[in-house]
Amino acid sequence: MRVKSKKSVFSMARILCFIFGHRFRVSREVTSYIKEYQCSCCRAEVTVNDEGRLTSLTSQLKEINETLAELHQKKQHSSSAA
């Protein structure tokens, strides 16, 4: 019975987000202009796409953000060393 109640709470969070909108918070800053966000209510994850709009964070986009973060760190490290 408890599993059923946990599932209904999860569904209630999704319903609240559907009605009132998500409450996104920055979960990770990839670069100064690309960030990953997570809804504090339903845990939905989004990121900024190439047009500057929010889009669902897929595994492919997560991998792209990882690579971009590595390149950004290398660039920051090399510019601070010079």
C-alpha positions as MATLAB code, in Angstrom:
seq = 'MRVKSKKSVFSMARILCFIFGHRFRVSREVTSYIKEYQCSCCRAEVTVNDEGRLTSLTSQLKEINETLAELHQKKQHSSSAA';
ca = [
       0.000    0.000    0.000;
       2.819    2.452    0.713;
       4.209    2.068   -2.793;
       0.871    3.198   -4.134;
       0.900    6.344   -1.979;
       4.456    7.221   -3.070;
       3.387    6.874   -6.680;
       0.414    9.180   -6.116;
       2.671   11.835   -4.543;
       4.919   11.693   -7.610;
       1.894   12.056   -9.862;
       0.615   14.938   -7.758;
       3.927   16.776   -8.221;
       3.675   16.319  -11.981;
       0.089   17.553  -11.954;
       1.063   20.637   -9.946;
       3.849   21.415  -12.408;
       1.469   20.917  -15.321;
      -1.046   23.351  -13.843;
       1.214   25.990  -12.284;
       4.446   25.505  -14.215;
       7.848   24.187  -13.222;
      10.121   25.703  -10.594;
      13.473   25.336  -12.290;
      16.701   25.817  -10.369;
      20.217   25.656  -11.750;
      21.537   22.162  -11.089;
      24.788   22.540  -13.020;
      26.611   25.389  -14.716;
      28.282   23.957  -17.828;
      29.653   27.320  -18.998;
      28.751   30.889  -18.157;
      25.967   30.804  -20.757;
      24.890   27.131  -20.777;
      23.272   25.674  -17.677;
      21.315   22.591  -16.705;
      18.150   23.075  -14.679;
      16.041   20.768  -12.522;
      12.489   21.336  -11.320;
      12.421   21.404   -7.525;
       8.949   19.872   -7.539;
       8.876   17.041  -10.118;
      12.654   16.668  -10.811;
      12.278   17.258  -14.561;
      15.631   18.173  -16.145;
      16.137   20.692  -18.945;
      19.040   22.515  -20.557;
      19.576   25.395  -22.939;
      19.680   24.403  -26.620;
      21.632   26.063  -29.439;
      18.835   28.623  -29.918;
      18.877   29.650  -26.254;
      15.597   27.931  -25.390;
      14.931   25.339  -22.705;
      14.697   21.764  -23.930;
      14.448   18.375  -22.214;
      17.795   17.035  -21.057;
      18.313   13.820  -23.010;
      21.278   11.485  -22.621;
      22.705   12.871  -25.873;
      22.462   16.477  -24.657;
      23.933   15.454  -21.296;
      26.933   13.952  -23.110;
      27.314   17.094  -25.239;
      27.248   19.249  -22.100;
      29.909   17.024  -20.478;
      32.211   17.468  -23.484;
      31.537   21.193  -23.607;
      32.323   21.525  -19.889;
      35.641   19.697  -20.357;
      36.605   21.949  -23.266;
      35.596   25.032  -21.305;
      37.709   23.946  -18.306;
      40.740   23.294  -20.523;
      40.343   26.711  -22.128;
      40.031   28.414  -18.737;
      43.067   26.538  -17.421;
      45.234   27.392  -20.436;
      44.236   31.074  -20.429;
      44.988   31.442  -16.704;
      48.408   29.765  -17.102;
      49.487   32.121  -19.897;
];
